[in-house]
């Protein structure tokens, strides 16, 4: 009976992890559409390459504004639907609307080039702000719903869902969706945005329906001073521990390299593809579309590598604060599988490194990979660099 109860508890916890974090997979699916195809799409509308980077200022700008703002406002929300659910639903509706506008920009403006570019840029900006609002709310609800003892597992499930969203998003971008699903749109971007909107809506509906959130009841004497909360936020930034300040500085420079990778990775491979196939015949638009799909395939391989890394690397990492885990010698067994497991555990113990060391190694590998892009001229090698 005890074994059945334990199995039932584990199944219930698994179902809760999946329903609580599946919306993050839908969000990441939509995010992969923006990062993987936003730049080629804006270029196809006629926006100059030098101006595309100004569009992608929306990402860090919206994160800087929306993440703390949504955290403060939702923390104090007394809505009967819960603290996070109104922000989740509202930002999802805004994201879906922006995706639809992006997919059908030319049809909305009647083909007017300047108006089409402006509408697409505005839609991307609004979508970035909505996505950051949704991301902050979905991560906050994990902390709200799960007890402290299970929050690490919930965060791990969120990371897995990010990997699943990336893999499926870039895979969809690689497929010839116009021929596979012609009833969803006449262009690749239209079909992609339709699928992304549907996936996001369904996954968010699952999270909202199956997640119980208790409304916040504020005492009558407690004031809702959001301005004071902002002042406290910026005051605390000046008194952060030294190790946190150093981490912020490292992240600043790491993301200077990471953002171009996210938003220009597909275009980088596509340009190499166009250069290699410029004499094959066919229109420039068709060659560029095939190049974009080649870039999407490269990002799909990158997403697979990221998902595999998120599953494997934690087994070779330990917390520097806790120290290297000690392997407890157990009784020797005559079982072949037990002996193989003991040998593998010993090898894993010798290969384990601290989390800061693993982070430093990843930054070094990323830097070397980015330097290799200067001397790469083939689609295959470029795809392998993106995968790394």
Secondary structure by P-SEA (a helix, b strand, c coil): caaaaaaaaaaaaaaaaaaacaaaaaaaaaaaaaaacaaaaaaaacccccccccccccaaaaaaccaaaaaaaaaaccccccccaaaaaaaaaaaaaaaaaaacccccccccaaaaaaaaaaaaaaaaaaaaaaaaaaaaaaaaccccccaaaaaaaaaaaaaaaaaaaaaaaacccccccccccccaaaaaaaaaaaaaaaaaaaaaaabbbbcccccccccccaaaaaaaaaaaaaaccaaaaaaaaaaaaaaaaaaaaaacaaaaaaaaaaaacccccccaaaaaaaaaaaaaaaaaaaaaaaaaaaacccccccccccccbbbbbccccccaaaaaaaaaaaaaaaacccaaaaaaaaaaaaaaaaaaccccccaaaaaaaaac
